[in-house]
Amino acid sequence: MKYSIQLTPLALAICLAHPALAQSQAVSGTVSGTVSGTMSGTMPEVRVVGQAMPQPLAGSDSSQLLSNVAGYNVAAGGGVSGLPVMNGFADDRLKIRIDGMEVSSACANHMNAPLSYIAPKQVGKIRMLAGLTPVSMGGDSIGGSIEVESAPAEFADAPGLLRSSGSVSLGARSVDRSVSAALSAGVANERLSIAYSGNRVRANSYRDGNGDQVRDSLYKSTNQSLTMAAQGGGQLLTLRLGTQRIPYQGFPNQYMDMTRNHADFANLNYTGALAWGKLDARLYWQRTEHDMGFFSAERAGKMPMLTEGRDRGYAVKAELPLAAGGTLRLGNEYHSFRLEDYWPSVPGAMMMSPLVYLNIHDGKRDRVVLFAEWDQSVNAQWSTQLGLRGERVNSDAGQVQPYNYTMMNAADVDAAKLFNSREHARRDNNVDLTALARYEAGAGASYEFGYARKTRSPNLYERYTWGRGTMAMRMINWFGDGNGYVGNLDLNPEVAHTLSASADWHDAARQRWSVKVTPYFSFVRDYIDADAIGSFNPYSVKTASGRLLRFANHDARLYGVNLAWNLALAQDARFGKLALKGTASITRGERTDGLDLYRMMPLNASVALEQAQGAWHNTLEAKLVGRKHLVDSQRLEPETGAYAVFNARAQYQAGRNVSLSAGVSNLFNRYYADPMGGVDLAGMAASRSGTLRALPGYGRSFDLGMTYSF
């Protein structure tokens, strides 16, 4: 069988341009959508719709779908488990909902973070807001919200018609020899709809810009979902059922790997337009069985760690129109999380037998929520939003035990006795407030500004992990920094006071050019950071250093500015439509005692030249990242150097049904250290020498993708 590839003149130029260029992340051959829009401190919307250009790594990790948005970054994890970071706030400090469900990380390393439960090909829309999040979009977070929605149920256009649709997608990436496949299919009449979506990806460990293997970064994942829906009379009832099966996923910046993650969920949603307004009600449940250990010759060992998590809850929201263009939203939510985290004994291991180590036993975290939100159009230029949200958070955990009660485990024995002697139940009464305003100055400018008070209660691992032995503490770590952590029963909730503004200048038609700048400032009272209580040598390497840390409250400041622009360069018959797009951002984070916060992205920018001509869509993109020298000295965070890296990609729409994509990421195979990657523990485990280095980024990759729609 023979294949031929035809490129437009610009596509050829992209592939041959600038011999000193490279790109920062591997680019997947296929992705379910394109990311558009910019992130401000107030109320923008970022959507993923249709078949369009692939985003970095989006073939496997949904957290990468937003990687071209100013102020957004991804903290490296496993191949499908990156942790989103918005304006310096990461992980649990963000409210992430998947089809309205709240999903908790049921893992001491947060290997199964919420976005890992949906594949990029299953994403229909992403709505992301930073900082000044409306109270209706969730609480128990201080940095912003990400709402991910699957493709909506589709129905036939008229009675008597039967609608059927579907697609098959294949993708491959050379840097980790990954292969992905996705299938979707659905059938519906005007009232009933049923659809299936499945995605599978498998990858080996990737290689860096020097051609060296980054050990223990291989993975395999399968996600499947079934959607059934019925509509009529302005009412819609949707039931989604799904599963995830991950038999293995390596984490090069953690001491452990994922050896199994099995999850099942059910999500029932009702929306209706009623005489008095709109009603949205949801009931959901998810169960996760998660194992950590070792599975690959790239990092051997034996230490099973098992976790069972269960999320369940409901959310009811009513929207009522008011006089003079106003809208009132009222809501009630409940979310319950149950956690069992235990480590079976290892026969023959004196330190890890004969008992089962109870890391968190009978963990409970329940939230009850009431909120009210008022939108008002004051006049043709001014609109406002005011929201108030109250939450009661109850958490608790049962008695614990170490592996044994011998002198070898004295630190854990004493810690278990102290933990068991104390009252574990905690109750937090949290209040959120958001006040926003928008001003349309005319056809060429608009401004947004506001204030938010946001609150987050500690998660179960921050409050209830108790082990004080070095081995036990190293197992508590979702930061990828090579250190060890222990919880703190006396933690207070974090309270963030955020001010943000956004100025958007553009041409009257919003077609030729736009510039948007968003400065922000957050003061966080009782920011949950850590205090050093000891030190150790990772893997007993005397030249390597690690810290033992206890979660602790400290006041902190986070501030920065995001910039996004778009310029239409030309539109003619020869070159088609040319546009120059870009973003830039800088984030600074520090405790009020002067220590720098962990995993703050240095000054960075991206510039993309895009061409659309007929069936072709081509992109040349540059990623520019400054030197990272403001690091968390307490966590021994490594500095990273500046780099400039590039990628090129092209997509061709071959008729109505076939879409082909090809690209080269990290075009000139630049070696660089990922400033959000943590440290390379798997490399240290193999070499048993030297010091902990920053995790390397992806080397050059040739990426291919194809989608056939039917």
Secondary structure, DSSP 4 states (H G I P E B T S, - for coil): --------HHHHHHHHS-TT---SS-B-S--S-EEE----SS----EEESS----BTTTT-GGGGGTTSTTEEEE--STT--EEEETTEEGGGEEEEETTEE----STT-TT-GGGGS-GGGEEEEEEEESS--GGG--S-SSEEEEEEEPPP---SSTT--EEEEEEEEEEETTTTEEEEEEEEEEE-SSEEEEEEEEEEEE---B-TTS-B-TT--EEEEEEEEEEEEEETTEEEEEEEEEEEEEEE--TTSSSEEEEEEEEEEEEEEEEEETTEEEEEEEEEEEEEEEEE--BTTB-----EEEEEEEEEEEEEEEEEEGGGEEEEEEEEEEEEEEEEEE---TT-GGG-SSPEEEEEEEEEEEEEEEEEEEEE-SSSEEEEEEEEEEEEEEE------S--SGGGHHHHHHHHHHHTS---EEEEEEEEEEEEEEEEETTEEEEEEEEEEEE---HHHHH----SHHHHHT--SS-SS-EEE--TTPPPEEEEEEEEEEEEE-TTSSSEEEEEEEEEEEEEEEEEEEEEEEE-GGG-TT--EEEEEEEEEEEEEEEEEEEEEEEEEEETTTEEEEEEEEEEEEEEEETTSPBPTT---SEEEEEEEEEETTEEEEEEEEEE--B----TTTTPPPB--EEEEEEEEEEEETTTEEEEEEEESTT----B-TTS-B-HHHHHHH--S-PPBPB----EEEEEEEEE-
